[in-house]
Amino acid sequence: MATFLQDRRHLTVVTNQLETARLLARDPRKTVILVGGVLRVDGSAVTGTISQEVLKDLHITTAFVSCVGFSLEVGLMEADIQEAQFKEQVIRSAIQVVALIDSTKFGKVGLKPFAVLEQIDHIVSDDGIPDNIIKTLKQAHVNLTICGEHTVQSLTPHDQQVVHNKIGFANLSEKIPFAVDVRRGLERAAKSHNNIDLIVADNDLSGAKAIQVADRFIQQEIDLMIEYQIDEAVGNLLMNRFQQRGIPVIAVDIPIIGATYCGVDHYQTGLIAGEALGSWIKRHWQGKIDYLIILEEKRAGPVPAARIQGQIQGLEGQIDKRAEDRVLFLDSGNTTEQSYKQTLKTLKMLPAENRLAFICFNDDAALGALAALRELGRESQAAIVGQGADRRIREEIRKGSPAIVGSTAFMPEHYGEKIIDLAQKILKNEQVPPAVYVDHVFIDAGNIDDFYADEY
């Protein structure tokens, strides 16, 4: 699990595992406490009364514990007595306990129990877990996450008096931080309700993959679909599948005809970024640039393309319009890697002294352009605006990157609240508007702490 904490900052991690401590301590933004004790024969961890004494004075927010065996009657078990005693103290010191139990551990017996079912708040397992165990755990009011090869299910405790809904979410890509933040927000929002089982899959920026994912969700008999995918041409195919089975759809950020839309007002988000870019160019370069470089994403269709149109018009409202041969359109591919390659190739054809303005489909494109500029030492000759204001571009703003003017924040961490609220209304057959827009604001060095002060 420790590898998945790599992008989390300002954590204090307490562990008795040496390799976990070494891995996480590489990041100076984390505090790692390796509890003392007797080193195990295999050299992997320390145990004993010394480590237990240290834990007594600590207050742990969330404890993640594993086991060698689990039963509904006995709970979590360990093969080593000292390790079991250590985990008993961890659980006593923790506010919340998450048990990481692969399906092979269910029904196995260990030498010493260290936690009963009532002490566990959340269990994470794989899709080999038996159905009868799933049912019992839900009835025991334990939150359960089941990780499969293609999907992740977040199952809430089962209340016989409440109708449960099964909602599918096909994410844009787990490789894009913005999309990851959308997914995390959805999971938090779903967990806050007592009637939603959320199943998550990854579209991986592929239309073909999105169709495969949709077919799997239909087989799982979902009640509602949340679709976040990039290829406009695939939207009708997806919608046809869901409509044939009476499954309502919410489309995130990329509209799909027939689906309820939830996401950004693309033109407005672009417009405020373009105006900010133009204002910056007027202040720093007397309103003059040599080239306007546009990193676009044609697959997303005409509505998200309004994000680019808004940026162009916002910029042109501030500075002189560029001649057509001074405007360059590049394919961002919706990834940092492709944006970097496209920008690097273009920069090598332009004189080093040229002043360049970049408008971008999203922050991945902006960061790809930034990487290319840095490689050639041309940051000071560029001005870039992004779309999304994800955590990576916020970090660049805080570092004072000379090329990053700012980015329009869509605040993906708050998408989940709006989407789940919308889903609940649709499932209750309530009237909903055809489009629900999220909040957005342009983030730069002057106002970043007004919106993201808790990051640092």
N, C-alpha and C positions, 0 to 999 in steps of 0.2 A: 504493500500500500504506500510505502514512503515515497516512491517515485511520483505518485500522483499529487504529492504535496509540494512539488518543485515550484509551481507557479504561485503558491500562496505565500504572502509576506507577513511579517510581524507575528509569527507563531512562536509560542514557547512549547517545546516538545519534551516530554519526559519519557525516557525509555531505559530498559535494561539490556537492549539489544545493541551490540557494538557496531554492527554493519549499518543498522538504521541510523545510529548517532553519527557515524562517519559521513554517510550520504547527505544527511540534512545539514550538517555543520558546515558544508561547503558554501552555503549561502549565508553571508553575514547579516542578512535581514531576519534570520531566524535565531532564536535562543534555544540551544539544545542542552538539556540536563541529563547526563548519564548517571543514574543512581549507582552508588557504590555497593560492594558486596563481594561474595566469593565467585571467582571466575569458574564457569562450567568447564568440564573436561574438553569439550569440543571448541572452547574459546569463543563461542558465539554470544554469550550473555553472562550477566552477573545475577546472583540470587542470594538469599539468606536474610537474616534478621537486620543487618545493617541497612539494606535497601528498603526494607519495610519501615524502619524507623524514619528514614528520610521522607517517605511517602506520607506519613501521618501528619506532617506539618504542611503538606501541599494541598491546594484546592484545584482539582482537575475539572475542566469544563466538559470534555468528552473523552472517554476512555475507549480505545479500540483494542479488543482482546480476541485472541484465537483460542483454540482448544484441540485436544486429540480425540474427544468424543462428546456427544450430546444426546440426551434423552429428555423427553417432555417431563418425566417424573423427577429426574435427578438434576438436570440442567447441564452446565458446562463442566467438563472434567479434564484433568491433566495427568500425565504419566509420572511427572516428577513432583514430589511433595513440596519442595521449596518453591518451585515455580508456581504451584497452586496457591501457596500461602502469599507469595508476592502479588498474584493477580487478585486474591481476596482483598488485600489492602488497596490495590489500585481501584477496585470497584467501590470500596468504602469511601475513598477520597474523591470520587467522581460524581458530577451532577447527572451526567448522561452516559449510558453504556451501549456501545455498538459491538456486537459479536460478529466476527468474520468466520463463517463456518461453511466450508465446502460440503457438497452433498454427501461425500463419502463418510463424513463424521457423524451423520445422523444415525442413531441406533448403536454406535460404538461405545464401549465402556472404557473409561480411564481409571487410574488408581485412586485419585482423590477429586471429589467435586469442589468447585470454587465459586459457583454462582448458580442460583436457581432461576427459573424462567421469569419470575416476577421482578428480578433485578435488571433485566435486559430491556432496553428501550427500542432497539432496532437490531435486526439480524440481516446480514448480507450473505447471500449464497449463490449457487449456480443453478441452472435449470434442470439439474439431475435430482433436485429435492423432490421427495414423494408428494403426491397430491394430498394425501391424508395429513401429512405434516403441515403443508401450507394452510389447509383448512383449520387445523387446530391452533396454529400460531395466530391466525387472524382472529379467531374467536377468543384467544387469550390476550387480545389487545396489544399485540406486538407489531410494530411497523416492520415490513419485510421487503427487501429488495432482492430480486432474482436476476442475475446477470447471465444472459444466454449468448450464443454466438452472434446473433443478429439484433437482439433487443434486450433492453433492461426494463424490468417491471418493478414499479414502486407500488406496493399493495398496502393499503391502510387497514387498521383493525376493523374487523367486521362487527357491525351492529345490526342485529336482526330487525330493529325498528326503522332502519334507514335504508333507502334504495341506493345501491352502489352502481356507479357508472364506470365503464371501462373506456378510457380515452387514450388514443394513440397519438404520438408526436414523432413525426419524421423530421429530424433536424437537418439544417442546411449542410453542415460539416463539423465534425468534432475536431477538425484541425484549425478551425477559425475561432479565435478567442471571443469574438462578438457572439457567434452562434452558441458557444459553450456557455456564455453568460445568460443567453436566452433560455437555454435548457435548465441551467441551475435555478433561475428564477421560477420557471414552470414547476420544477420539482418542489421548491419551497412552497409555492402557492397551492399545489395539489395536496401536499402534506398537511397544510393548515385546515383542509376540509376533511370531514370524516366519511366522505362518500365517494371518493375518487381513487381508482386504480389507474395509475399512469404507466403506459408502456412506451419506451423511448427507443428509436432506431436512428441510424445515420444514413442520410441520402448521399453523402460523400461527393457533393457537387456534380452528381451524375443523374441525368434524366432516366437512363436505363435502370439505375439502381433505385431511383424513386419509385418506379413501377413495381419492381420486385418487392420493395418494402411495403408498398400499398397492398399487394396481394397477400403478404404475410399477415398484415393487420386485419384484413378482411377475414382470413381464416380464423383469427383469434376472436372474431365476433365483437369487435369494438362498437361502442355506442356513438362515438364522435371522433373525427379525425382532425388533427392540427397539422397542416402541411406547410413546411418551410423548405422550398426547393427553388433552384435558380433558373431552370429551363422553361421558358414561357411555352414553348411548343409542346411540352409534355402535360401541361395543365389540363387540357381538354381530355386527354386519355385518362388521367387520374380521376378527374371529376366524373367521367362516365362510369368508371368502376364503382365509385362510392355511391353515386345516385341510383344505380341499378339495385343496390342493396339497402337503400334508404338511410345511408349514413351521412349526416350533416358534416360539412367541412368548414374549418376556419383556415384561411390562408394568411401566412405571416410574411409581411413585407413585399412579397411578390404576388400580385393579384392573380386569382384564378376565377374565370367566369363561372358563376353559380355558387361560389363559396363566399362566406362572410369574411371581409377583409379586416385584419388587425395589424397595424404597423405605422410606418411613418408617412407623413404628407410629403412625398418625394420632392415636389417642386419647391415647397417652402424651405425644406431642409437644405436644398441646393442654393436657393436664393440667398439665405442669410450667410452661407459660407462664401459665396461669390462676392457679396458686399463686403465681408470682412477682408477677403483677399485684396479687393480693389482699394479699400481704405489703407491697408498696410502698404501697398505699392505706392500710393500717393504720398504717404508719410516718409517712406524710406528711399524710394527710387524716383521721386517727382512724377509718378504716374506713368513711367515709361518701362516697357519690357520689350525684349527682342522676339521671344517666342512664347506662345501659349501651348502647353502640352496637356492633352486630355487623355486620361486613362479611363476607358469606358468598359462596359460589359454588355454586349449586344444581346446575349442569350436571355437576359432578364426581361426583355420586351420594352414596349413604349412607355409604360407608366414609371418604372424605375429610371428609365432614360430621362424622365423629367427632372431627376436629381441633377443630371449633367446640364440640362437646359437651364435650370434655375441658377446653377453656378455661373454659366456663361453670361446670362442676362444680369445677374447681380454684379459680376465683374465689369461688364461693359457699361453699366450705369455709373461706374466710378472712374474708369479710364477710357482712353481712345480705343475704338474697335480695331482689332488686328486685321491685317490683310489676310486673305484665305491661305496664301502660301506660307504664312507665319503661324498657322494653327495646325498642330500635329495631333492626330488621333491614334492612340495606341490601344491594343487589346490587353486589358488587365488580367483577363482569365479568372478574375475574382480571387486571385492569390497573390501573396507577396512575392513568391518566386518568379512567376511569369512577369509581373510588373517590373521587377528588378531587371530581368533579362531584356525586356522591351525598352526600358529606359536607358540601360547601359548602352545598348546598340545605338539608340538615337543620340545620346550625349556624345558619342565618339564621332558623330558626323557634324556636330555643332561647335563653333568656336568657343574656347574656354571662357572668354570674357563676356559672352552673351548672358543677359539676365533672363531667367526662365520662370514662368509662372505655371504651376501645376494644379489642375483641378482633377478630382479623383472620384471614382464610383464608390469607393469605401476606404477604410483605413488600411486594409491590406495593400491596396494599390498605392496609397500614400507612403507606406513604409517601404515598399519595394522601390519606389522612386528615390526615397531617402537613402537607402542602402547603395544604390547605384551612384548617387551624387557623392556620398562619402568615399566610395572606392576611388573616385577620380579627383577627390579633393575639391569639389565644386559646391559644397553646401552653401557658402556665403553668396553664391550667385543664383540662388533659387528661392522661391516662395511657394509653399505647398499648403493646401487645405484638404482635410479628409472628411469622411462621412462616417459617423458612428461613435467617435470618441471612445474607442475601446481602451482597455487598461494599458496596452503597449504604447499607443500614441499619447496617452496622458503622461506616461513616464517620460517620453521625449519632450513634451511641453515643460514638465518640471525640470528636466535637465538643461533647458534653455537652448535646444537645438536651433541654430540660426535659420534653418530652412523651413521649420514647421511653424506656420502662422497659427494654426488651430484646427479644430474639427467640430462639426455639428454633432452634439451628443444626442443619441437616441435613447440612452439609458436602458440597455437591454436587460439589466438586472430587475427592472420593473415591468417588463413585458408580461411575465407570468401572471401577475395579479389581474391585469386587464383581460388576458386571454382566458383564464379560468373563470372569471366572472361572466364573460361573454358565453363560454361553453355551458355554464350552469343555466343561463337564461334560455339558450337554444334547446337544451335537453328538457327544460320545463315547458317548451312550446310557447315561450314568451316572445313578444315582438322585439326584434333587435334592428338597429340601423345597418345598412349594407356595408358601412365602413366605420371602424373605430380607430381613431388616431392616437398614437402615443405622444408624450410630451417631448419636445426637443429644444435645445438651446446651443448657441455656438460657444465652445469652450476654448479659452486661450490662457496665456500666463496671468492675465489680469483677474480672471474670475474662477480659475480652477478650484481654489480652496473654498469657494462659496458652495460648490456642488460635490466636491470629493475631498473634503478636509480629513475624513477619517482614514484615508489611504496612508497617510504619513503621520 
